[in-house]
Amino acid sequence: MPQQLAGALTSNKMPALVLNVVCFGFPPLAFAALMVPTAISDYHWQRVVVKEWPAFQHRYHNQTELSREMLVDAQKIWNHLLQMSLMLSAGCMMWVILCGGLTFLHVWVVWRTISSLRRFLATQRPMPRRLFSGTLARTDSQAVY
């Protein structure tokens, strides 16, 4: 019954090994690229939370007036938080681009598959429907109520 369904990427146009390497190799590479801004962001966040903020509180907890050193230390903490947010937003934008691209690719492949299947089914003649075959046909006297 089935004849060959022709798609855009059949084995004579692109070898299956190349297609498999691309499909299975892309997610690890994408997630490795996403780990770089995430790791940098985590480094800056941990540096602020574990090191600089407790040291700032310990050093200036009794002071009632602002000093130059206090403002410089607060500015260092703020700069690390800004670097953390920059890397975090870069990672989030990479996620949005990756997920949007994969969603578009998925919808495109599904659309091409459905249209190819529709064209294939349009060329086939319908199978005759057999509502009652010899052994399955029941008369009213044999019907189970």
Secondary structure, DSSP 8 states (H G I E B T S, - for coil): -------SS-TTTS-HHHHHHHHHHHHHHHHHHHHHHHHHHHHHHHIIIIIIHHHHHHHHTT--S--HHHHHHHHHHHHHHHHHHHHHHHHHHHHHHHHHHHHHHHHHHHHHHHHHHHHHHHHS------S--TTT---TTT---
